[in-house]
Amino acid sequence: MSLTTGTKLGPYEILELIGAGGMGEVYKARDTRLDRIVALKVSRDQFSERFEREARSVAALNHPNICALYDVGPNYLVMEFIEGENLSGPVPLDTAVNYARQIAEAIEAAHEKGIVHRDLKPANVKVTPAGTIKVLDFGLAKALSEDPVSGSMQDSPTLSMAMTRAGMILGTAAYMSPEQAKGKPADRRADIWAFGVVFYEILAGGQTFSGDTAAETLASVLKETITLDRLPADTPATLRKLLHRCLERDVRKRLQAIGEARIILEGPLEAPVEPVAALPAPPPSRSGNLGWIASGVLALALIGLAAWTWWPRPQPVEIGAVRVTVDPPEGTVLTSNGPNATQVVVSPDGRHVAFIADESGKGRSLWVRALGSLTAQKLDRTDGARFPFWSPDSQTIAFFADGKLKRIPVSGGSSLTICDAPNPNGGAWNRDGVIVFAPETTGPLHRVLAAGGVSAPVTTLDKSAQETAHEWPQFLPDGQRFQYLARGGSAGKTGIYVQALGSNQRTFLLATPGRAAIASGFLLFLRDNTLLGQRLDLGSLRLEGEPVTVAEDVRIGGTNGRNAFSVSENGVLAYRSGGGAGNVQITWHTRDGKPAGVALPAGDYGQIELSPDDKRLVVERLPGGSNSGAGVDLWLLDIPSGVFSRLTSGPESERDPLWSPDSQHVVYSVDGKESGIREMTVGTGETTVYADAKPNLLDDWSRDGKLLLFHTQVGNVVSVLPLSGERKPQVVFQASFVTDQLRLSPDGRWVAYTSLESGQPEVYLAAFPSFTDRRQISSGGGLMPRWRKDGKELYYFSSGSNRGVMAVEIRESAKLETGLPKTLFETNIQVSLNNYTYAVTGDGQKFLFREPVTSTAVGAIEPIHLVINWPAGLGR
């Protein structure tokens, strides 16, 4: 008998029946402990102890393309609830390859853990609305292998939970391998067969093996001639060969490792096209003569570059550097400078440039332009992308979004989530499929496989030198050594280091406050706004000679080192210009989104915080106009008079400002030699140091003035600091997921915060300080919660495709009640963890935004500058 809505199995509340078959049902349910939706698969029989033990081993799988197993009950499984459609075909070639690659990566991850699916089929593969593949029921067929036979052979054992044992038929008939159909034991090669069948079907459409009965279907699997005639005519030979290898009935001749299929699907499907032939410029249009001329010059330059780079000649032909500019697509502007300047990257082969652009009304996304083309292509499903970097074969782009590191083929398609990256600062990808990246703005670099997984630290901060972060890595040509920026170190040692994978030893190259690059035998770095190149011996790692100028007026990126230039391995340089005041401003908006004046003109601003009396604004101000390594300072805007003055100064960085309830004091964190928390009285400059609370990220000052709320990124620990008595920090919450942007309700009974618990940033509410009665407020992404002064309304930013200011009514009677989120207005300001880019007045009627200056305001659309063969004039 099916379970009814409201029935509880343990902590799981049944919501609705969503599937049934054989001996079990599948329900949509709610986990009442974590307030999340799950899929509940219920059997009429009790599970064995061995099944439960093996199912828990499957739960250890952690992969973005595998539906997670959360829990096991006496007769039920608790799975990740996946929104989406079952896999079906035919689909376009690029889409099919993308889906197959994701399936292969899921199977490979399980095989590496010794887990075999043995029931792979389209019904067990979901395609989410974002285009991500999720393989369901991974490994449960294996977990059931010792139980007695029960149920119809045509039913899926993982859906129906029919019990079978080794040596008997397992899996749905049409997708069984020949050895399974014969009743023989099946290993990972059975999954490879099923993968081939599924891939064939999404390319060709229709079922590969069929029959009126299970017996006839099995006979088709065992005896029917396998041809590839139904494949689309444009199917590349590499894919035909791959399918032939997967569908070998002889297991000894069949593809032996699914990782080989994944490698083929990640690489080029045909022989590489000759560089010159691949880069013709399209014919001119009547309205695009100037673009045609620029593109023609660029194409000719690339022909010269190809000759210089790829064509062997007895005597090298030296050509001069060619400089051109590329405008962003119509209706877009390049994403903000300052702390987000590093948003333009040229591919390793020098044939494409990827960049982040803000599209009017649609937010920020990733674009790619072939250097011989007149137009750029937007990559769908890259909303909110930041800091892209290329795979070594120039076929895939990695980027950061929604607190994750992701990847997407340059040809488009669905993105794949690789791992968590809550607040990133750059990455690099080597030819062995290893990615080194900075998941946080503080802490060491991490490494992870490009196929996905859990990242692990690969560098160690030098605490004796007060280092706070390693970021902006780049692999050297050998693919094992990488250079990176070590930030926050003692004088003379803040700069670029080189280290090898698997080693703790590193070599210091150069003292500089921003990111650098190594290419064509030079180390490139910024001094003020001039890009310099200095010869580098890659063997000894010694700099030689004096620096020479490569380009001028190159944009700097603030204290996080996000300098706006990129170089390929074969002499193509891309950069953004401008380096004085930034192009973000602080502006007022009414509750309906209408502009209401500029509070602060264009500048390099960070986080903003409005005083409780709405009369003052404290702003993080980045060191504009130079790249000298000076820290972030706090500045104060007196709103009635418009006076803007410095609040802090010094070599350290002062961040995360918060106002006292009486608007007379500012508390902030210090990042540097004297790291910790300080409080300053506005007007007198009197400072109090809280030495026992460091290093931390400040979140809120309670409205009763009794405590500070802060968290640490390492360990995701949330603490309070009482402002009376011994002033010793006390831990109130710790989680395995990122918890950030915590804000206390005015009465101190509740805390709103941003969490990656669901896999993307969402806004939650919980009782304080117990963190019980937790509930998710946002849906589809949310960040930066703030309370109205009376506590009757909560605001946050939607981080989905329709980015905007959201408001939620808060009602309290016997318990907390919340209304449905409503959109006040849409906006394209940048949102991220660890950073508040907006503030709201106490009555909720006016908003302050840190937003990009529009192209009209600055007078022109900012282009991307390209220099082809930049080393030509540097005295090589």
C-alpha positions in Angstrom: 0.0 0.0 0.0 1.3 3.4 -0.9 2.2 5.9 1.8 -0.1 8.9 2.2 1.0 12.6 2.3 2.1 13.5 5.9 3.2 10.0 6.8 6.6 10.0 8.5 9.4 7.4 8.2 11.8 8.4 10.9 12.5 12.1 10.4 11.2 12.0 6.8 7.8 13.4 6.0 6.1 12.0 2.8 5.0 14.7 0.4 3.9 12.8 -2.7 4.3 9.6 -4.7 6.6 10.1 -7.7 7.3 6.6 -8.9 6.7 2.9 -8.4 7.7 -0.4 -9.8 8.3 -4.0 -8.9 8.5 -4.2 -5.1 8.9 -0.6 -4.1 7.8 3.0 -4.4 9.6 6.3 -4.7 8.4 9.4 -2.8 9.2 13.1 -2.6 9.8 13.8 1.1 11.0 16.4 3.5 13.9 15.9 5.9 12.4 17.6 9.0 15.8 17.9 10.7 17.5 19.8 7.8 14.4 21.1 6.1 15.4 19.8 2.7 13.6 17.9 0.0 14.8 14.3 -0.6 13.8 11.3 -2.6 12.6 8.3 -0.5 12.8 4.8 -2.0 10.7 2.5 0.1 10.8 -1.4 -0.1 8.2 -3.7 1.3 11.0 -5.8 2.8 13.5 -5.1 5.5 17.1 -4.6 4.3 19.8 -6.9 5.4 22.7 -5.8 7.5 25.1 -6.4 4.6 23.0 -4.3 2.3 23.0 -1.4 4.8 26.8 -1.7 5.2 27.3 -1.6 1.4 24.8 1.1 0.8 26.7 3.3 3.3 29.9 2.7 1.3 28.1 4.0 -1.8 27.1 7.1 0.3 30.8 7.9 0.5 30.7 8.8 -3.2 30.9 12.5 -3.7 30.7 13.6 -7.3 28.7 16.4 -9.0 27.2 13.9 -11.6 26.2 11.2 -9.0 22.9 11.4 -7.1 23.9 11.4 -3.5 22.7 8.7 -1.1 22.1 10.5 2.3 20.7 7.8 4.6 19.5 4.2 4.9 16.5 3.2 7.0 15.1 -0.3 7.9 13.3 -0.5 4.5 14.0 2.8 2.7 16.8 4.7 1.1 17.1 8.5 1.3 18.5 10.0 -1.9 19.2 13.5 -3.2 16.0 14.8 -4.9 16.8 15.7 -8.5 14.7 18.2 -10.5 14.8 17.4 -14.2 13.9 15.0 -17.0 15.1 11.5 -17.7 17.8 11.3 -20.4 16.4 10.8 -23.9 17.5 11.2 -27.5 18.2 12.1 -30.1 20.0 15.3 -29.1 22.5 17.5 -31.0 26.0 16.1 -31.3 27.6 18.6 -29.0 24.9 18.0 -26.4 25.2 14.2 -26.7 29.0 14.4 -26.2 28.6 16.7 -23.2 26.0 14.3 -21.6 28.2 11.3 -22.3 31.2 12.9 -20.8 29.4 13.7 -17.6 28.1 10.1 -17.4 31.6 8.7 -18.0 33.0 10.9 -15.2 30.3 9.6 -12.8 31.0 6.0 -13.7 34.8 6.6 -13.4 34.4 8.1 -10.0 32.4 5.1 -8.8 34.8 2.6 -10.4 37.7 4.2 -8.6 35.9 3.4 -5.3 35.3 -0.2 -6.3 31.6 0.4 -7.0 29.9 -0.9 -10.1 26.4 0.3 -11.1 25.2 -2.6 -13.2 21.9 -0.9 -14.0 22.9 2.1 -16.1 20.1 3.1 -18.4 18.3 6.4 -19.5 15.7 6.0 -16.7 18.5 6.1 -14.2 20.0 9.3 -15.7 18.5 12.8 -15.0 19.2 16.0 -16.9 18.7 19.0 -14.6 17.3 22.3 -15.9 20.9 23.6 -15.8 22.0 20.8 -18.2 23.9 18.8 -15.5 23.8 15.0 -15.6 22.9 13.1 -12.5 23.3 9.3 -12.5 20.8 7.7 -10.0 21.0 4.6 -8.0 24.7 4.2 -8.3 26.0 1.0 -6.9 22.8 -0.3 -5.3 22.6 -3.2 -7.7 25.9 -4.4 -6.3 24.7 -3.9 -2.8 21.7 -6.1 -3.4 23.8 -8.9 -5.0 23.6 -11.4 -2.1 19.8 -11.3 -1.5 17.4 -13.9 -3.0 15.7 -13.5 -6.3 12.4 -11.7 -6.3 10.4 -9.6 -8.8 10.2 -9.3 -12.5 13.3 -9.5 -14.6 12.1 -6.6 -16.7 11.9 -4.2 -13.7 14.9 -2.2 -12.7 16.2 -3.7 -9.4 17.4 -0.3 -8.2 13.9 1.2 -8.7 11.8 -1.8 -7.6 14.4 -3.0 -5.1 13.8 -6.6 -6.3 16.4 -8.8 -4.7 18.8 -10.8 -6.8 22.1 -12.5 -6.2 25.4 -13.0 -8.1 25.1 -15.2 -11.1 21.5 -14.2 -11.8 20.2 -11.7 -14.3 20.6 -8.1 -13.0 19.6 -4.9 -14.7 17.0 -3.9 -17.2 17.1 -6.3 -20.1 17.7 -3.8 -22.9 20.8 -2.4 -21.2 22.3 -5.6 -19.8 25.7 -6.6 -21.0 25.9 -10.0 -22.8 27.6 -11.5 -19.7 24.8 -10.3 -17.5 22.2 -11.7 -19.9 23.9 -15.1 -19.7 23.7 -15.0 -15.9 27.5 -14.6 -15.4 29.1 -12.3 -12.8 29.4 -8.7 -14.1 32.2 -6.2 -13.4 33.0 -2.7 -14.4 33.0 -3.7 -18.1 29.3 -4.3 -17.8 28.9 -0.5 -17.0 31.0 0.3 -20.1 28.7 -1.8 -22.3 25.6 0.0 -20.8 27.4 3.3 -21.3 27.8 2.5 -25.0 24.2 1.6 -25.4 23.0 4.8 -23.7 25.4 7.0 -25.7 24.3 5.3 -28.9 20.6 6.0 -28.1 21.1 9.7 -27.2 22.9 10.1 -30.5 20.6 8.1 -32.7 17.3 8.0 -30.8 15.3 4.9 -30.2 16.2 1.8 -28.3 19.3 -0.2 -29.4 18.0 -3.6 -28.3 14.3 -4.5 -28.0 11.7 -7.2 -28.1 8.1 -8.0 -27.1 9.3 -9.9 -24.0 12.3 -9.8 -21.8 13.5 -13.0 -23.3 13.3 -11.6 -26.8 15.1 -8.4 -25.6 17.9 -10.6 -24.1 18.2 -12.5 -27.3 18.7 -9.3 -29.1 21.4 -8.3 -26.7 23.2 -11.7 -27.2 22.8 -12.2 -31.0 21.6 -9.2 -32.9 24.2 -7.7 -35.3 25.4 -4.4 -33.9 25.7 -1.7 -36.6 26.2 2.0 -36.3 24.0 2.9 -39.3 21.5 4.8 -37.3 24.0 7.4 -36.1 23.8 10.9 -37.6 25.9 11.3 -40.7 28.1 13.9 -39.1 29.1 11.7 -36.2 32.9 11.9 -36.0 35.0 8.8 -36.6 36.4 9.0 -33.1 32.9 8.6 -31.6 32.1 5.7 -33.9 35.3 3.9 -32.9 34.5 4.6 -29.2 31.0 3.1 -29.5 32.4 0.1 -31.3 34.8 -0.5 -28.4 32.1 -0.1 -25.8 29.7 -2.5 -27.6 32.1 -5.4 -28.0 30.4 -8.6 -26.8 33.8 -10.1 -25.9 34.7 -8.5 -22.6 38.4 -9.0 -23.4 38.1 -6.8 -26.5 35.7 -4.3 -24.9 37.0 -0.9 -23.7 38.7 -1.8 -20.4 38.4 1.5 -18.5 35.7 4.1 -18.7 38.3 6.8 -18.1 39.5 6.1 -21.6 36.1 7.1 -22.9 36.1 10.2 -20.8 39.5 11.3 -22.2 38.2 10.8 -25.8 35.1 12.9 -25.0 37.2 15.7 -23.5 39.5 16.0 -26.4 39.1 17.1 -30.0 36.9 14.7 -32.0 38.7 15.2 -35.3 42.2 15.9 -36.4 43.3 19.4 -35.5 42.6 22.0 -38.2 45.5 23.8 -39.7 45.9 27.2 -37.9 45.6 29.4 -40.9 42.7 27.6 -42.5 40.8 27.7 -39.2 40.8 31.4 -38.8 39.2 33.0 -41.9 37.4 36.2 -41.3 33.7 36.2 -42.3 32.5 38.4 -45.2 31.9 42.1 -44.4 28.4 43.5 -43.8 27.2 46.9 -44.7 26.9 48.0 -41.1 30.2 46.5 -40.0 32.9 47.9 -42.2 35.1 49.1 -39.3 34.7 45.8 -37.5 35.6 44.0 -40.8 38.8 46.0 -41.2 39.8 45.4 -37.5 39.0 41.7 -37.9 41.0 41.5 -41.1 44.0 43.1 -39.5 43.6 40.6 -36.6 43.3 37.6 -39.0 46.5 38.7 -40.8 48.3 39.1 -37.5 47.2 35.6 -36.5 48.5 34.3 -39.8 51.8 35.9 -39.0 51.7 34.5 -35.5 51.0 31.0 -37.0 54.0 31.4 -39.2 56.1 32.5 -36.3 54.9 29.8 -33.9 54.1 26.7 -35.9 55.9 26.6 -39.2 59.4 25.3 -39.0 61.9 27.4 -41.1 65.7 27.3 -41.5 65.8 30.9 -40.4 63.2 32.3 -38.0 61.1 35.0 -39.5 60.7 37.9 -37.0 57.5 39.9 -37.3 56.6 43.0 -35.3 54.0 43.2 -32.6 50.5 43.9 -33.8 48.1 45.8 -31.6 44.4 45.7 -32.0 41.3 46.3 -29.8 38.1 44.2 -29.5 34.9 45.7 -28.2 32.6 43.7 -25.9 29.3 42.5 -27.5 26.6 45.1 -28.1 24.5 45.6 -25.0 27.3 44.5 -22.6 30.1 46.0 -20.7 33.2 44.3 -19.3 32.6 43.3 -15.7 33.9 45.8 -13.1 37.5 46.7 -12.5 39.2 47.0 -9.2 38.7 43.8 -7.2 37.2 42.1 -10.3 39.7 43.2 -13.0 41.0 39.8 -13.9 38.1 38.8 -16.1 39.8 38.5 -19.5 41.9 35.4 -20.4 43.5 34.4 -23.7 43.5 30.6 -24.5 46.9 28.7 -24.4 46.9 28.4 -28.2 46.3 32.1 -28.6 43.2 31.5 -30.8 40.4 32.6 -28.4 39.8 35.2 -25.7 37.3 34.5 -22.9 35.9 37.3 -20.8 33.2 38.1 -18.3 30.6 40.7 -19.4 27.5 42.3 -17.8 24.6 42.1 -20.2 21.9 44.6 -19.7 19.0 43.1 -17.9 20.5 39.6 -17.8 23.4 39.8 -15.4 27.0 38.6 -15.7 28.1 35.6 -17.8 31.0 34.1 -19.7 31.7 35.0 -23.4 34.3 33.6 -25.9 35.5 35.3 -29.1 37.6 33.6 -31.7 40.3 36.1 -32.7 39.5 35.8 -36.4 35.8 36.4 -35.8 33.7 39.5 -35.8 31.4 38.3 -32.9 31.7 36.8 -29.5 29.6 33.9 -28.3 27.9 33.8 -25.0 28.2 30.5 -23.1 24.8 29.6 -21.6 24.5 28.4 -18.0 27.4 30.5 -16.8 25.4 33.1 -14.9 27.5 34.8 -12.2 30.8 33.5 -13.7 34.1 34.9 -12.3 37.8 34.5 -13.0 37.9 32.1 -15.9 40.9 30.0 -16.9 41.6 27.6 -19.7 42.3 23.9 -20.0 45.8 23.2 -21.6 44.3 22.1 -24.8 42.2 25.3 -25.1 39.0 23.2 -25.4 37.4 23.9 -22.0 37.1 26.9 -19.7 37.0 26.6 -15.9 35.3 29.4 -14.0 33.8 30.2 -10.6 30.1 30.7 -9.8 27.6 30.0 -7.0 30.4 29.1 -4.6 31.7 26.4 -6.9 34.6 25.7 -9.4 33.0 24.7 -12.7 34.0 23.9 -16.3 32.3 24.2 -19.6 33.4 23.2 -23.2 34.4 26.2 -25.3 31.8 25.0 -27.9 29.1 25.4 -25.3 26.8 23.0 -23.5 26.3 22.2 -19.9 28.7 23.2 -17.2 30.1 20.6 -14.8 30.7 21.4 -11.1 34.2 20.3 -10.0 34.3 21.2 -6.3 33.5 23.9 -3.8 35.2 27.3 -4.1 33.3 29.8 -1.8 35.3 33.0 -2.4 37.9 32.3 -5.1 41.0 34.0 -6.4 42.1 32.3 -9.6 43.2 28.9 -10.9 45.4 27.0 -13.3 45.0 23.6 -15.2 47.8 21.4 -16.3 48.0 18.7 -19.0 47.6 15.9 -16.5 44.2 17.1 -15.5 45.2 18.7 -12.2 43.8 22.1 -11.3 45.4 24.3 -8.7 43.2 27.1 -7.4 42.5 29.5 -4.5 39.1 28.5 -3.1 39.1 31.5 -0.6 40.6 35.0 -0.5 42.5 33.8 2.6 44.4 30.5 3.0 46.6 28.2 0.8 46.1 27.0 -2.7 44.2 23.7 -3.2 44.4 21.0 -5.9 41.7 19.0 -7.4 41.2 16.8 -10.5 39.5 18.5 -13.4 37.1 15.5 -13.4 35.8 16.6 -10.0 36.2 15.7 -6.4 37.1 17.1 -3.0 40.0 19.6 -3.1 43.0 19.4 -0.7 45.7 22.0 0.2 48.8 22.0 -2.0 50.7 24.9 -0.4 51.2 26.0 3.2 51.1 29.6 4.4 54.4 30.9 6.0 53.0 32.1 9.3 56.4 33.5 10.4 56.1 35.9 7.5 52.4 36.7 8.3 51.2 35.3 5.0 47.5 35.4 4.7 46.8 34.0 1.2 48.2 32.2 -1.8 46.4 32.9 -5.0 46.5 33.4 -8.8 48.5 30.2 -9.8 49.9 29.5 -13.2 51.6 26.3 -14.3 55.0 26.5 -15.9 55.6 24.7 -19.3 56.6 21.5 -17.6 53.1 21.1 -16.1 54.5 20.2 -12.6 55.8 23.5 -11.3 53.5 26.5 -10.7 54.0 30.1 -9.8 51.6 32.0 -7.5 51.2 35.2 -5.5 51.8 35.0 -1.8 49.9 37.8 -0.2 50.2 39.5 3.2 53.9 38.5 3.9 56.5 40.5 5.6 58.3 43.3 3.8 60.4 42.1 0.8 58.7 38.7 0.6 55.2 39.6 -0.6 55.3 38.4 -4.2 55.8 35.6 -6.6 56.9 32.1 -5.7 57.4 28.9 -7.7 56.6 25.4 -6.2 56.2 21.9 -7.6 53.3 19.6 -7.1 54.1 17.2 -4.3 56.8 19.4 -2.8 56.9 21.8 0.1 59.9 23.6 -1.2 59.5 26.9 -3.1 61.6 29.5 -4.8 61.1 33.2 -4.4 61.1 35.1 -7.7 60.0 38.7 -7.2 58.5 41.1 -4.7 55.3 42.5 -6.2 51.8 43.0 -4.7 49.8 41.6 -7.7 49.5 38.5 -9.8 52.2 37.8 -12.5 52.5 35.5 -15.5 55.3 33.5 -17.1 55.4 33.2 -20.9 57.9 33.2 -23.8 60.8 33.2 -21.4 59.7 36.3 -19.4 58.1 37.0 -16.1 55.4 39.6 -16.6 54.2 41.8 -13.7 52.7 45.2 -13.1 54.5 48.2 -11.6 51.9 50.9 -11.1 50.0 50.6 -14.4 52.9 49.5 -16.6 53.2 45.9 -17.6 56.9 44.9 -17.4 58.7 41.8 -18.7 61.9 40.4 -17.2 63.8 37.5 -18.6 63.5 34.3 -16.6 65.7 31.2 -16.8 63.1 28.4 -16.3 65.8 26.0 -15.2 67.5 27.9 -12.4 64.5 30.2 -11.8 66.7 33.3 -11.9 65.6 36.6 -13.3 68.1 38.1 -15.8 68.7 41.6 -17.0 66.4 44.6 -16.4 62.7 44.8 -16.8 61.4 46.2 -20.1 58.0 47.7 -20.9 55.5 45.4 -22.5 52.3 47.6 -22.3 51.2 50.7 -20.6 48.0 51.8 -18.9 47.1 48.2 -17.8 44.4 48.0 -15.2 45.3 46.9 -11.7 43.0 44.9 -9.5 43.4 46.1 -5.9 45.0 44.4 -2.9 43.9 40.9 -4.0 46.3 41.1 -6.9 43.6 40.8 -9.6 45.6 42.5 -12.3 43.9 42.6 -15.7 46.2 40.9 -18.2 46.6 37.5 -19.7 49.2 35.8 -22.0 49.1 32.7 -24.2 52.0 30.3 -24.6 52.7 31.5 -28.1 52.9 35.3 -27.8 49.3 36.7 -27.5 48.7 39.3 -24.8 45.2 40.5 -23.7 44.7 43.2 -21.2 42.3 45.9 -20.0 43.3 49.5 -19.7 42.8 52.2 -17.1 44.2 52.1 -13.6 43.3 55.2 -11.7 40.0 55.6 -9.9 37.8 52.5 -10.4 34.6 52.4 -12.4 32.3 51.5 -9.4 30.3 54.1 -7.6 28.0 54.2 -4.6 24.5 55.1 -5.6 21.1 55.6 -3.9 17.9 53.8 -5.1 14.4 54.0 -4.0 12.4 50.9 -2.9 11.1 50.5 -6.4 14.6 50.6 -7.9 14.6 54.1 -9.3 18.0 55.9 -9.1 18.0 58.6 -6.3 21.5 60.1 -6.6 25.2 59.3 -6.4 26.5 59.1 -2.8 30.2 58.5 -3.9 31.6 59.0 -7.4 33.7 56.5 -9.3 36.4 54.9 -7.2 37.9 51.6 -5.9 35.4 50.7 -3.2 34.9 47.4 -1.4 32.3 46.6 1.3 29.9 49.3 2.5 28.0 49.6 5.8 25.4 52.2 6.7 25.1 53.5 10.3 21.9 52.7 12.3 20.9 56.3 12.3 21.3 56.4 8.4 23.6 59.5 8.7 27.0 57.9 8.0 28.5 55.4 5.6 31.7 53.5 6.2 33.4 52.1 3.0 36.4 49.9 2.3 38.6 51.8 -0.1 41.2 50.0 -2.1 44.5 51.7 -2.9 43.7 53.3 -6.2 46.1 54.7 -8.7 49.0 52.5 -7.8 49.9 48.9 -7.1 52.2 49.6 -4.3 50.9 47.0 -1.9 49.3 49.4 0.5 46.4 47.9 2.4 42.7 48.5 2.3 41.6 51.5 4.4 38.3 52.5 5.8 36.7 55.8 4.8 33.8 57.7 6.2 31.0 59.5 4.3 29.0 62.0 6.3 25.8 61.8 4.3 24.1 65.1 5.2 27.3 67.2 4.4 28.8 64.9 1.7 32.2 65.1 3.4 34.3 62.0 2.6 37.3 61.4 4.9 39.7 58.7 5.9 38.9 56.7 9.1 41.9 54.3 9.2 45.4 54.3 7.7 48.5 52.1 7.8 50.2 49.2 6.0 47.6 46.6 7.2 44.3 46.1 5.6 41.2 47.1 7.6 38.1 45.3 6.5 34.5 44.1 7.5 33.4 47.4 9.2 30.4 47.3 11.5 28.6 50.1 13.3 27.7 50.1 17.0 24.0 50.5 17.8 24.5 54.2 18.8 26.3 54.9 15.5 29.3 56.3 17.4 31.8 53.4 17.0 33.1 51.3 14.2 34.5 47.8 14.7 36.6 46.2 12.0 39.0 43.3 11.3 42.7 43.8 10.6 44.6 41.7 8.0 48.4 42.0 8.5 51.1 41.8 11.1 48.7 42.9 13.9 45.7 40.8 12.8 42.6 40.8 14.9 39.6 42.9 15.7 39.7 46.7 16.6 37.1 49.2 17.7 37.4 52.9 16.9 35.4 55.8 18.3 34.4 58.0 15.4 35.6 61.6 15.8 38.2 60.9 18.5 40.1 58.1 16.8 40.4 56.2 20.1 41.0 52.5 19.4 40.4 49.3 21.4 42.1 46.0 20.4 40.4 42.7 20.9 43.5 40.5 20.9 41.7 37.2 21.7 39.6 37.1 18.5 41.8 36.7 15.4 41.9 36.2 12.5 38.2 36.4 11.8 35.6 37.7 9.4 33.2 40.1 11.3 29.5 39.6 10.7 27.4 41.7 13.0 27.2 43.8 16.2 24.0 42.9 18.2 21.5 45.8 18.6 21.8 45.6 22.4 25.5 46.3 22.0 26.5 43.2 24.1 28.3 41.0 21.6 30.0 40.7 18.2 29.2 37.9 15.8 32.0 36.6 13.6 33.1 33.4 11.7 36.2 31.7 10.5 36.6 30.3 7.0 38.7 27.5 8.2 36.4 24.9 9.8 33.3 27.1 9.2 33.1 28.1 12.8 30.6 30.8 14.0 31.5 32.5 17.3 30.4 35.4 19.5 32.6 37.8 21.4 31.0 39.2 24.5 31.9 42.9 24.9 31.9 42.8 28.7 33.6 40.6 31.3 36.6 38.5 30.0 35.7 39.1 26.3 36.6 35.5 25.4 35.2 34.2 22.1 32.6 31.4 22.4 31.7 29.0 19.5 28.0 28.8 18.8 27.8 26.9 15.6 30.0 24.7 13.4 29.1 23.0 10.1 30.7 21.0 7.3 29.4 23.6 4.8 30.3 27.2 4.3 28.4 29.6 6.6 28.8 33.3 5.9 27.2 36.8 6.0 25.5 36.3 9.3 23.1 39.1 10.5 21.2 39.2 13.8 17.6 40.2 14.1 17.0 43.5 16.0 15.7 41.5 19.0 18.6 39.1 18.9 16.4 36.0 18.7 17.1 35.0 15.1 20.1 35.0 12.8 19.9 35.3 9.0 22.9 33.9 7.0 24.2 32.7 3.7 25.0 29.0 3.5 26.3 26.5 0.8 24.4 23.7 2.5 22.3 23.0 -0.6 25.3 23.3 -2.9 24.7 26.9 -3.9 24.5 30.1 -1.8 21.1 30.4 -0.2 19.7 32.5 2.6 18.6 30.7 5.8 17.0 31.7 9.1 17.7 30.0 12.5 17.1 30.6 16.2 20.0 32.3 17.9 22.3 31.3 19.5 21.2 27.7 19.3 20.9 27.6 15.5 17.9 25.4 15.8 14.6 25.8 13.8 16.7 26.4 10.7 14.7 27.1 7.5 15.7 28.1 4.0 14.3 31.5 2.9 15.6 31.9 -0.6 15.1 29.7 -3.6 17.4 29.4 -6.7 20.2 31.3 -5.0 20.5 34.1 -2.4 23.1 36.2 -0.7 23.7 39.2 1.7 20.7 39.2 4.1 19.9 42.4 6.0 17.1 43.2 8.4 14.8 46.2 8.6 15.3 48.2 11.8 12.0 46.9 13.3 12.7 43.3 12.4 9.5 42.9 10.3 11.2 42.5 7.0 14.3 40.7 5.7 16.1 41.7 2.5 18.5 39.7 0.4 19.9 39.5 -3.2 18.7 36.8 -5.5 21.8 35.3 -7.2 19.9 33.4 -9.9 19.4 34.5 -13.5 17.0 37.3 -12.4 19.2 39.0 -10.0 17.4 41.5 -7.8 16.5 42.8 -4.3 14.1 40.4 -2.5 12.0 41.2 0.6 10.5 38.7 3.0 7.9 39.6 5.6 8.7 38.4 9.1 5.8 37.6 11.5 6.1 36.4 15.1 3.3 35.0 17.2 3.9 31.8 19.2 6.6 31.0 16.6 8.4 32.7 13.8 6.5 32.8 10.5 7.8 34.1 7.2 6.0 35.3 4.1 6.9 34.4 0.5 9.9 36.3 -1.0 8.9 39.1 -3.4 11.1 41.0 -5.8 11.3 44.7 -5.1 13.3 45.3 -8.2 16.0 43.8 -10.4 19.6 45.0 -10.6 22.9 43.8 -12.0 25.2 44.7 -9.1 27.9 42.1 -8.3 27.2 39.8 -5.4 29.5 37.4 -3.6 30.3 35.8 -0.3 32.3 37.7 2.3 31.3 41.0 0.8 28.3 43.3 1.2 27.8 45.4 -1.9 24.6 47.1 -0.7 23.0 48.7 2.4 19.5 49.7 3.3 18.0 52.4 5.5 16.3 51.5 8.7 12.8 52.0 7.3 13.6 49.9 4.2 12.7 52.7 1.8 16.1 53.5 0.3 19.0 51.3 -0.8 22.7 52.0 -1.3 24.5 50.0 -4.0 28.1 49.6 -5.0 27.5 49.3 -8.8 29.5 49.7 -12.0 29.6 53.0 -13.7 27.7 52.7 -16.9 29.5 53.0 -20.2 27.6 56.2 -20.9 28.8 57.7 -17.7 32.4 57.0 -18.4 32.1 58.2 -22.0 33.0 55.1 -24.0 32.8 51.3 -24.1 35.9 49.8 -22.7 37.6 47.4 -25.2 39.9 44.5 -24.8 43.4 45.3 -25.9 45.3 42.5 -27.8 49.0 42.4 -28.7 50.0 39.7 -31.2 53.6 38.6 -30.9 54.3 40.9 -27.9 57.9 39.6 -27.3 59.1 40.8 -30.8 60.6 44.1 -29.6 61.9 43.0 -26.2 65.4 42.1 -27.2 65.0 38.3 -27.3 
